[in-house]
Amino acid sequence: MTRLGDSVARASALLAQDLSSDSTVEQLLGETKARRYLDLTDLPAKEQAELIASRTVEVLPGVEKLAERIDERRAAGRGLRIKLGIDPTAADVHLGHAVPVIILSRFQRMGHDVTLLIGDFTAKIGDPSGRTAERPPLTDADIAANLAGYREQVRPFFDFEKVSFRQNSEWLAPYTFPELLGLLSQVPASQLLQREDFRNRLAAGSGLTMSELLYPIAQGLDSVALDCDVELGGADQLLNLQMGRKLMELRGQRPQLVVTMPLIEGTDGTGAKMSKSKGNYVGLSAPADDVFGKIMSVPDRLMEPYLRAWTEWTDQEIALVTARIEAKTLHPMDLKKVLAGEVVAALYGVEAAMAARAGFVAQFSKKSFTDVESLPLVELAEHGAEAATVVLSKVLDFQPSASAARRVAKQNGLRLVGEADGEQLSVVLTEAQAIRPLAEVVRELVAEGRLAASGAVYLKAGRKIAELRGV
């Protein structure tokens, strides 16, 4: 049995036990945390390819081709050349950004040669993938500051000591205009304009610059320069990644394989991608208690995709807990606590994860609010059409103004807390939810299963709490 197989056997035995038990969960987190550093070089090529593919959207031109390439490179005495390109466009990153890094780490531990490509040149253009407007250009100082922040925050998921760092300004800055014209003469304009986001922007009358149009060419030249076997990227990057295949072919190189990652849904359960602008994210630099609480607030349906995205669990292990939930031998709340513990353990260690777990249980036990006497009451029949920000300021006098209440929401300090069947679940309200009618937001959360249809519901702003009646 492989080293991974031994770990899965141990973890599966724990997953079959009582996952409400702190001691069982602590052992499980210790096992899966260690797996993040597990040597995977003993896996056969087919199993390596399948392990990668199990957490991706697509492997092009196919999983079997990835296995064949692994075998070929092994026969030649080396690993695959793997590339992940990042444009350091922000100083703070969130769990959505960790997804491709986790896959990159698996390739690294499988014995392949990993390059983290810093798009210091392309960051000045800005990747237009999925955007409805131009991205503001960055300065060299912006790029350096953002890169430092990125490295520090994703470090828990990736061994930076075993990676090759390259900057694409090495080959893109000296690229001459005649060289570029010669290359563009071989690339149909229709291939660049077929992107849906470009078409939508043009149809809406929004701007589209030539630099954005040439971004896929620049990214493809990165693959040419590094002679890649595999390039990783988000599912929204597919056309950029395929351009790398085309340019490599034009240069007489063997085209790279393309591995696309899922775009992770945000914590608010609306279906929107995790994004700082939407407030539905988990920051990698957030305190352990905040990370744990934010994960606990997500809809149950997000547990499986989050387990796939951020843990080292195998399909076998995820299937095991899914079957237990269906058989009602595992409560979804207990699994969600394990998921939250997994994320905190990855960022801060198992001890911090167990402390965050204990803190959450203490803060949100059944006794937390029901035993509090004389809580302020808000009748939804009377005030439900008003926004939570208005209720907090004008009805409850918790905040001096609606704008002050809105700032609390922006800082993730506004919550709805539901109590039912001995359990208590907190939902962090986004700034957008805080300015909508309170009753409407409550109904949506009940419909999504994030608040129980029966039981008490409380509105919490910082340390101040009020009970909602008429839910």
Secondary structure, 3 states (H helix, E strand, C coil): CCHHHHHHHHHHHHHCCCCCCHHHHHHHHHHHHHHCCCCCCCCCHHHHHHHHHCCCCEEECCHHHHHHHHHHHHHCCCCCEEEEEECCCCCCCEHHHHHHHHHHHHHHHCCCEEEEEECCCHHHCCCCCCCCCCCCCCCHHHHHHHHHHHHHHHHHHCCHHHCEEEECHHHHCCCCHHHHHHHHCCCCHHHHHCCHHHHHHHHCCCCCCHHHHCHHHHHHHHHHHHCCCEEEEEHHHHHHHHHHHHHHHHCCCCCCEEEEECCCECCCCCCCECCCCCCCCCECCCCHHHHHHHHHCCCHHHHHHHHHHHCCCCHHHHHHHHHHHHCCCCCHHHHHHHHHHHHHHHHHCHHHHHHHHHHHHHHCCCHHHHCCCCCCEEEHHHHCCCEHHHHHHHHCCCCCCHHHHHHHHHCCCEEEEEEECCEEEEEECCHHHHCCEHHHHHHHHHHCCCCCCCCEEEEEECCEEEEEECC
